[in-house]
């Protein structure tokens, strides 16, 4: 079955389409994608993962056409960014 795996760091967005066997789970797709080697900062014990924008577990089953996403931590406090933006507009 065909699935997508997506990850974005500060500089680059990567979205790969790959064929995985029936019965594959989120972890299987991520490992098969090669993203763990390409982005060594990804730690599946720390990074949250999702399917189509919904947080899920690594053992969640995939269906044909699923888009697996690996999320990275937010590095800026959203309230501080908003405050900074409002100050710039003033």
BELTAZI-V798861 format. One line per field, one symbol per residue. psi: psi as a letter, one per 30 degrees, with the letter a starting at -180 (. if undefined). A space follows every 10 residues. Layout:
psi: ???
//
This chain:
psi: lkllkkkkaf fkkkjkklkl lkglleeeee effgfeeeif fkjffeklll jhgkkllfgk kllkfkjkkk klkkfkjeee eeeeeeeef.
//
